[in-house]
Amino acid sequence: MIFNPTEFEFIATRAWVANRTIFMELTDGRQIGFPAARFHRLAAATDEQLAEVTLRLQGSALRWEALDEDITVTGAPLDGFRHRCRWLLEVF
């Protein structure tokens, strides 16, 4: 089976931050999170700035207005996965 991340799209119903981890609840009830440190602007943000996350584009994007940062809900959890896949391809 070949994994193709472009074949699906996650939609979030809510987003929140706890302990510098951004969490999202998806339409199917799953909750996923990622560390703020994964994204440069979020890593440099204060806890107060991180907490100001909002959902945009009918739940398909996360937005931090004060940071001028937008991250797709689908891309957020896959970002680290793609980096690990590239690393594996280089090693093998």
Secondary structure, DSSP 8 states (H G I E B T S, - for coil): ----GGG----EEEEEEETTEEEEEETTS-EEEEEGGGSHHHHHS-HHHHTT-EEEGGGTEEEETTTTEEEETTHHHHHHHHHHHHHHHHH-
